[in-house]
């Protein structure tokens, strides 16, 4: 549950709003939640493909889709994906995204605790909002 909050708040920058009005804040909130849901779907599908490919391999650690890469890949096609009217073409775009994500999995190392950097003073700047 906490990794989902980290994904939404840090990686998708939920608190980094593009405007100050109620409408712009709600728009940013719903767009971010929608993007998080599509990213979770794509990562889950990629995880299935990775586990199928790793079934006969003797790996030290299990592998899964890289969530940061999933978000980066999805951001590059997100607008085209939601604007596409043809369902077959939209499905093909999603399938291509899942295949691309599954090509570079990362190992899940148990009890890994990386060094943490000290926090910044201000989390986000108003003019530094990413495009999608």
Buried (B, 14 or more C-beta within 10 A) or exposed (E): EEEEEEBBBEBBBBBBBBEEEEEEBEBBEEBBEEBBEBBBBBBEBBBEBBBEEBEEEEEEEBBBBBBEBBBEBBBEBBEEBEEBEEEEEBEEBBEEBBEBBBEEBBEEEEEEEEEEEEEEEEEEEEEEBEEB
